[in-house]
């Protein structure tokens, strides 16, 4: 291999491995709870990224995700 072919090959290999890992991760494990209906302790709705981070933390801890979200300061939104 010459010097210019190696970075292309490495990039292609990295993309292929990343694509395989992404599909396996997406198809395994329980589904995350829906971010709708949850608010932060401040009363504002969390962004999708904030909620995903909190839900992932709860899933890593194991146990009931909803109870964990409550422990982390999230509250169920009150329907008006």
C-alpha positions, -999 to +999 in steps of 0.1 A: +000+000+000+012+034-007+009+063+017-023+078+001-042+045+000-038+037+038-058+067+052-087+059+027-087+022+037-086+031+074-115+055+070-135+030+051-129+003+077-138+027+105-171+036+088-180+000+082-173-010+118-192+020+131-222+011+109-222-024+122-219-013+158-247+012+154-272-013+142-265-038+169-268-011+196-301+001+182-317-033+181-308-045+216-320-035+250-353-020+262-367+010+246-362+044+264-391+061+279-409+088+259-396+123+268-431+138+264-447+142+298-415+148+317-403+182+330-371+191+349-373+203+385-371+239+371-404+232+353-391+234+318-392+205+293-358+188+287-343+188+253-341+155+235-304+154+242-309+161+279-336+135+283-315+109+263-286+115+286-307+111+318-325+080+304-291+064+294-278+070+329-308+053+344-306+024+320-269+019+330-278+019+367-305-008+360-339-010+377-369+011+369-361+040+346-391+061+357-381+058+394-345+067+384-356+098+364-376+109+395-345+105+416-325+126+392-350+155+396-374+149+367-411+152+373-442+141+354-458+171+337-492+180+350-518+180+322-537+213+320 
